Structure formats: structure tokens, C-alpha cells
């Protein structure tokens, strides 16, 4: 039976400005290896990227509508095509499931719950949708829209990659792809829902909800 680790051992990092994607991936790879070796603590890393597209392990080429509009990077995370850009909060979640319970599905469910609770704190009623990955809301027209994407990778029971929540990105940039392979649904943001687009406010809510997220993983570790 695994024991639940101390929640205070996770490092939080917020990078100012725009973070180069390839540099971020290299840093994640190195940190995940160090976590597994026990030479670095777990990490929550919050960034914004310049405009770019990542192609997950299930991304078909035909869903990249405008391949020359933004740089395109192949990604080892799960999922299909995702846009990243200024005004979007990207969170890289590097946690040790060896200690927190070897249950990837429960990790994803806990991650979804964390983001939904965080958005709730800033006045957005978000949810999951059966059969569709990500975080969903109703837009101002009452149409179901995607406000957040999730794509993770797990190596030697250490998670990396994570989530992207739209605070105030240029939503028309998503037209370069079929977002997450779902052509029938629009993309929403905090701003498009008529709320104040403040990444700092979102980060504060994310931090406040973090202990609940870790508690759900701790329960998984105790049960395993």
C-alpha cells in the first residue's frame, strides 16, 4: 500500500512572458527524469506560449487546416491538434504517480475536477462531456463550447504535459486546426464568456483548489 505524500513538496513555477515550446518540452523531459530518480521535487509549471500548434499522438494530418500559419510541433502527449498562444494559461503537471497511486484514469479525472473547480471560483460553470476530452462550457449563445484542453504523458509513472485553459487568446487562431478533432463545437474563453480576462486571477483560483486535487490523488494512493 502506497502512503500519501506531503502536499507541501510540490514546487510551483510561473514563467513570465512567452515560453519557447521546444525549450519547455526539453525542461519537462529533464524534470520528469529527475523526479523519477528522486533528485528533484514534483512540479506545477504555468506558462504562456507564442502562437503555435502541437500535434498529439492521435493527430491526423487532415485536421491541420492551415499548416503554414503557425509553427507545428509533434508532441508525445495524448490527443490531437491543439493551439497554444498568448492569453492561454498552459499548465504542465509533473507528478509522481508511483507515490500518488498508479491510476492514470483517476489522475485525468482529478485533473478535470481541479480545472472545473478553478473555473467555478471565477464564476464559470464548467463540466466534462461524455465521450469528449477537455473542459466544456455553454457560450453566450447557449452552445456547448470547449474552454480547456487536456493532454498528458506518463513515463515511469511520472506525469508531464498537462492542460491549456483559454483566458483571452485570439480565438480565430483556432481556425488553423480542427480543435481536438471536434469540428462541430466552437471554442470559448473566459473573455468570450463576458468575464474579466485575468490570468493572475485564474492562477490564484488554481492554487486555492490545488489541495483538493492532491487529496483526490492521495485517496487513490491509499486505495491502491
N, C-alpha and C positions, 0 to 999 in steps of 0.2 A: 504494500500500500504506500503510495507516494504521500509525502506530507506537503501541506500548503505552505508556500514560501512567504517570506516577509514582503508585503506590498511596497515597502519603502525602498526596495532595492532597485527599482526601475528608474533609469535615467530618462529625463525629458530634455529634448533639444528643439529649439525653434530657430530655424535659419532665416536671417533677414534677406530681403531681396529675392532674386530668382536663382535657383539652384540648377546647375547643369545636370541633365538627366544621367548621362553616362557616368559622371563622377559620383552621383548619388548611388547608382547601382553598384559601382565598384566599392564604395564605402559600406553599403549594406552587406555585400558578399563577405567582406573582410570582418565586419562586426558579427555577422551570424556565425562565422567560423570561430571567432574569439569567444562568443557566448558558449558555444558547444564545448570549447576547451576549458572553459571556466576562467578565462583571463580578462573578461570584460562583462559588465552588467547588461541586463536587458535594456532595451531602448525603445522609446517612442520619439520619433523624429518627424517634426512638422515642417513642411516646405511649400514653396510655390515654384513652379517650373515655367520657363519660357514656352511659347506655343509649340506643341509637338504632339505626335501620335504614337502610342505604343500598341503593339500587336501581341496579344497574349497567345498562349499555346493552342487555342482553338479558333484563331482569327483567319477566316477565309479571305483570299485576295480580293474577291469581288465586292467586299464590304468596305474597301478603301476607295472611296469615290473620287477623291482629289489627291492622288499620291504625291503630287509635286507642290502642294500648298504649304505643308509643314514638314519638318524632318520626321521621319518614321523610324522607330526603333523596335526591333524584335525583343520581346520580353519573356522571361521564364515564368512569369506569373500565369495563373489560370485565367480563362476568359478570352474575349475577342478584342476588337479595337476600342481604344479609349483615347479621348482627347485630354491633354493637360495644358493649362495655360494660366496666366496671371488672373487673380481673382478666384482661384480654386484652391481650397485647402487640401493638400495631399498629406496623408499621414502614413508613415512607414512604421509598422508594428513588428518589432523583433523581440519575441518572447520564447521562452524555453518550455515547450510542451512536455519535455521529459519530466520536469518538475511540476508542471501545472495540469497534467493529465493528458495522456496520449489519445486525444479525441479531436480530430480536425473538424468534424462537423459541428461539434459543440463550440469549438473556437470560433467558427464562422458565425454561428447563431449568436454567440456572446458579442462578437464584433458588431453585428447588425443591431443588437439591442442597445449597445453603447451609443451608436450613432443616432438611433431613433430617440433615445432618451436625451441626448445632447441637443438635437433639433427641437425637441419638446421644450427644453429650457429657454429657447429663444423664440418660442411662440409658433412653431411649425409642427403640425400633426403629420408625422411621417410613419411609414409602415413598410413591411416587406410585402411581396406579391408572390403567390404560389406559382412555381414554375419559372420565375424570373429573378435573376440575381440583382442585387442592388437595393437602394433605398428609394421609396416612392412617395409621392405627394399628389394632391389634387391641385392643378394650377388655377389661375383666376377665372378661367372659363369652365372649371369643373371637370377638366380632362385629366386623366391619370398621366403623370409625368415623372421622369426619373431625375432625382436631385443628387444622387450619390452612387458611385460605383465601388465595387469591392473586387479585388483580385489579389490572391495570396500565393505564396510558395512556401513549402515546408521542406527543409533539408536537415536530416539528422535530428528531427523533432524541434528545430528552431524555425520559427515563422519569420518571413520577411515579405516585402511589398506591403500592401495594406488597402487603403481606401482613398477616395477622392470625393469631396463634397463641394458642390457648386455654391460659392458665396456670391460672387459677381463677375464671373467670366464673360467673355464675349460669346453669347450663346450661338450666334450664327457660325462660329468656328466649328461647331459640332456637325455642320453640314458636310464637312470633309470626309465623314465616315458614316456608316450605319452604327450608331452608338450601341455597343454591346450586342449587335446583331438584332436589334429590335426596331425595325423601320416604322412601325405603326404607333409609336409613342414619342411625344415631344420630350425635350429636356427642360428642366426648371432650375431655378437658382433662388437663393434667399432674396436677392434683389427683385427677380421677376415675380415673386410672391408678394411684393409690396412692403417688405420689411427692410430695416436698416442693414446694409451690407457691411458688416464689421467683422473681419476675420479675428480680431482680438477678442471680441465678444464670444464668437464661436469657440475659440481656443479655451476661454475661461470656462465655458459650459462643458467642454470636452474633459477638462481637468477635473471639474467637480463630479462628473459621472464616472471617472476612471476607477475609483474604489469599487463601485458596484460591478463594473466589468470584470475586474480581477477577482471579486468574490465569486462570481459565477464560474470562473475557471478554477478557483480553489475548491469549490464544491465538486467539480469534475475530478480533480486530483485525489480528493478524499474518497470518492466513489470508485476510483479505478484500482 
